[in-house]
Amino acid sequence: METNRRSVLLAGVAATATHAPGAALADGIPTAIEGQIRHDDPACAAAADDFGHIVHQRPKCILQPRSSGDVAAAIRWASRQGLRIAAQGQRHSVYGRAMARDGIVMEMSRLRTIHDLQDDRVVVDAGATWHEILAETLPHGLAPPVITDYLGLSIGGTLIVGGVGSGTQRHGLQSDNVLAMDVATGAGHEITCSAQSHAELFDMVRAGLGQVAVIMRATLKLVPAPRQVRRHLLFYADFASMLRDQRLLAADARFDTVAGAILAAPKGGWSFRLDVARPHAASMAPDEAVLAGLSDDPSRRQATTLSYFDYLNRLSGLEKVLRGNGQWFLPHPWLMTFIGDARVEAVVGDALARLAPTDLGPFGQISLSALPRRSITSPLARLPADDLCYAFNLVRIPATGDAGEIGRLIEDNRALYGRVSDAGGTLYPVSALPMTQDDWRHHFGPAFDRLRAAKRKFDPANLLTPGYAIF
Ligand SMILES: Cc1cc2nc3c(=O)[nH]c(=O)nc-3n(C[C@H](O)[C@H](O)[C@H](O)COP(=O)(O)OP(=O)(O)OC[C@H]3O[C@@H](n4cnc5c(N)ncnc54)[C@H](O)[C@@H]3O)c2cc1C
């Protein structure tokens, strides 16, 4: 039987729980929770996997909440049972960060309603995806200012890591553009937080790796969206000229989005590309004017005009290819970091000398995109001190699931993260590598004490989001 009655399940869970065995029914939670609870093999196996396909931690059960009240009630119940809890959005973590071994997984994708759309904001359930938000807002000529490169991620899953994408260069992270959140804390309290109300909770949820609360609903800022964008692919002979243009474009901001990629060249070595875009309008400056002074090879330039949605959804073609050839379902040992401008040549140059194309896999790439530090304001987002930083990511898409090879790539991630960190760089914590509690303390640096104090206050029993193993 795929789905069991929750009362039967909760009795089963309580019988194997470490605390207060057999107390579930007496606690009254089965009647308080409206959603379904599953503990069948297919549901538990799915909840024990993610896009990384590297870490597998099986929960005791999966809650499919029907309301935010379910989320808070389940947290209170889990607390009494001593069970840990992980919210799961779209399971696009790559290293088990949305898992809870022997605990409870909350399938937030069950809560995906878009509640209210106004000219400057939209109120959405945290399980909705960015794709779903855009489907609602773009017909009104509106969009959130920052959109991840991949649209199939949940609002909650990206707000707790930050959320980098189109718009970050001007508007920061997605977590910098949330106006308010309804959350359930680890103590089971439902609180609406914003910069004006419960501000400390608001600050510790945004990019806070799910340590203090589960996000149930978010009010996201909206801005006018262009109908179309003009996109250019620019190709470079070497790393130095690509970097020169990244600096130039970051300074003059002539494009809304500038994304750098370093790819294995067909004849060996590396090739360097910038993907730049600006809103398309009848009155816009001609291409030649806007591309003037750049160091790319003009004979290789490619320009297209496409709808804003097609531009934002530009990874869907690659997703289709990878689903078709099976690579979507193989392990993805990605490493995402930030490196400061002062050390970018040294660190990336060294990485390019060490990496072989097989370390990235077919369709894999290194992305390197400049971000002004000042645009990012979420207190728990960790960036280098430099005014200009780069998102420096190894998007590995191996053509193998061989455990030895994947283990080697994870060790390689660890070594590269060490070199990034030694150079003053930081981790974007959506990466596949083991992290000790000391590593996390180092990662958060001066912000660690603030996060720890918030953890003690809002999640005193340390129930939430055990997959990061921070506390
Ligand atoms: C194909 C792909 C493309 C990506 N592109 C980008 C990109 O362009 N920009 C970028 O910044 N990142 C990107 N990422 C990384 C991605 O943003 C993170 O891995 C994100 O956490 C995944 O979101 P999810 O909805 O799949 O969450 P899950 O993997 O389900 O969860 C991620 C984390 O969030 C927690 N969580 C989920 N929902 C909630 C909630 N409602 N409240 C509290 N905690 C919650 C989970 O417990 C877990 O710790 C990409 C990842 C993939 C696989």
The ligand as a Gaussian input file, in Angstrom:
#p B3LYP/6-31G(d) Opt

LIG

0 1
 C       20.031000      21.985000     -12.203000
 C       20.344000      22.950000     -11.074000
 C       20.473000      24.293000     -11.352000
 C       20.738000      25.189000     -10.330000
 N       20.845000      26.509000     -10.629000
 C       21.060000      27.394000      -9.646000
 C       21.126000      28.798000      -9.929000
 O       21.029000      29.241000     -11.059000
 N       21.315000      29.634000      -8.874000
 C       21.418000      29.197000      -7.596000
 O       21.556000      29.998000      -6.691000
 N       21.373000      27.882000      -7.306000
 C       21.202000      26.985000      -8.299000
 N       21.150000      25.657000      -7.991000
 C       21.302000      25.248000      -6.598000
 C       19.943000      25.329000      -5.907000
 O       19.553000      26.675000      -5.756000
 C       19.993000      24.749000      -4.497000
 O       20.484000      23.459000      -4.496000
 C       18.610000      24.801000      -3.862000
 O       18.766000      24.633000      -2.475000
 C       17.729000      23.708000      -4.424000
 O       16.398000      24.037000      -4.245000
 P       15.290000      22.899000      -4.167000
 O       13.978000      23.525000      -4.256000
 O       15.541000      21.802000      -5.114000
 O       15.498000      22.465000      -2.690000
 P       15.843000      21.077000      -1.961000
 O       17.019000      20.408000      -2.563000
 O       14.612000      20.297000      -1.860000
 O       16.270000      21.702000      -0.590000
 C       17.418000      22.494000      -0.496000
 C       17.614000      22.939000       0.937000
 O       16.555000      23.807000       1.278000
 C       15.836000      23.308000       2.388000
 N       14.461000      23.705000       2.147000
 C       13.682000      23.380000       1.080000
 N       12.495000      23.988000       1.195000
 C       12.518000      24.702000       2.345000
 C       11.585000      25.530000       3.007000
 N       10.382000      25.770000       2.508000
 N       11.962000      26.097000       4.178000
 C       13.177000      25.880000       4.707000
 N       14.100000      25.100000       4.122000
 C       13.772000      24.520000       2.947000
 C       16.109000      21.834000       2.391000
 O       15.920000      21.250000       3.660000
 C       17.550000      21.793000       1.942000
 O       18.429000      22.060000       2.991000
 C       20.901000      24.733000      -8.996000
 C       20.798000      23.363000      -8.723000
 C       20.525000      22.485000      -9.751000
 C       20.461000      21.023000      -9.446000

